[in-house]
Amino acid sequence: MTQASRITDVAIVQLEDGSRATLTCTCGADGAEELLVNNRRVSTTSDGKLIADDTGAELEVVGYLGTWRPSDAPARPA
């Protein structure tokens, strides 16, 4: 039996245009995590910053919705 992915809202972030959106973490049964904001992939840096993969812009966390923190996610390769 295959375990399903778990989707969790983890933070509110401020986008490049000043609007706010929910950062969602999809955690697979294999331990893999994918971070998304408005269907855009987001990565973390080794120092815990959130970076939009499509634009390279840093997204600012303005509030957390639980215990998750950017340092909990695997950093993207340099």
DOVO-164219 format. One record per residue (C-alpha): x negated, y, z. Coordinates in steps of 0.001 Angstrom, whole numbers, plus 524288, in hexadecimal, padded with zeros to 5 digits. Example, Ala and Ser with C-alpha at 12.3 -4.5 7.8 and 13.67 -1.06 7.14 Angstrom:
2
px|py|pz
7CFF4|7EE6C|81E78
7CA9A|7FBDC|81BE4
***
This chain:
78
px|py|pz
80000|80000|80000
7FAA8|80D6A|7FC3F
7FB91|81894|805D4
80135|82543|8006E
7FA81|83267|800B5
7FE09|83BCA|80B80
8008A|84A1D|80848
7FEA9|853F8|8132F
80005|862C0|81355
7F3D1|86730|81A7C
7F238|875EB|81932
7F714|882B1|81395
7ED2A|8892C|80A9D
7EC56|8966C|80439
7EA93|8957F|7F587
7E29A|89E27|7EC88
7EE61|8A6CC|7E99C
7F166|8A8FD|7F80C
7FD04|89FB5|7F87F
7FD78|8945E|801FE
7FF85|885F1|7FF86
7FF11|878F8|806A6
7F2C3|870B5|805FC
7F6AB|86271|804DD
7EE0A|856A7|80778
7F131|849F6|8007A
7EA85|83F0C|807E2
7E984|83232|80097
7E9C5|824D7|806D5
7DB72|82378|802FA
7D7BF|82F69|80B20
7D65A|83897|7FF83
7DBA4|8464E|80166
7E06D|8500D|7F765
7E330|85E26|7FB1A
7ED2D|865AF|7F312
7F2F6|87362|7F320
7FE19|87584|7E967
7F97B|86974|7E1D2
7EBA6|86EFF|7E102
7E06E|866C4|7E62E
7D8C7|86C95|7F16E
7CB81|8683F|7F67A
7C41A|86B0D|802E4
7B60F|86F68|803E6
7AC69|869FF|80DBD
7AEC0|87606|81639
7BD94|8740F|8164B
7C1FA|87DE7|80C00
7CD6C|87AA6|8031B
7CAAE|87CA7|7F49D
7D4B3|87C30|7E987
7CF0C|872A0|7DFA2
7D4D7|87999|7D3D4
7D000|88769|7D6E5
7C52A|8856F|7E0DE
7CBD6|88F53|7E9BC
7CAFB|88DD5|7F866
7D859|88C27|7FEBA
7DA10|891C0|80C4F
7E13C|889B9|8168A
7EB18|8926C|81D7A
7F13F|887E8|825F6
7F07A|8796F|82902
7FC22|8703C|829A8
7F5D3|865E9|83238
7E87F|86125|83655
7E259|85FF3|828BF
7D6E3|86911|825C7
7CEF7|86ADC|81926
7C369|86433|81FB2
7CBC2|857C7|82051
7CBC3|85688|81171
7C035|85167|809B9
7B846|85C80|803A5
7B790|85D7A|7F4F4
7AA7E|85A2A|7EEC2
7A122|8658C|7ED00
***
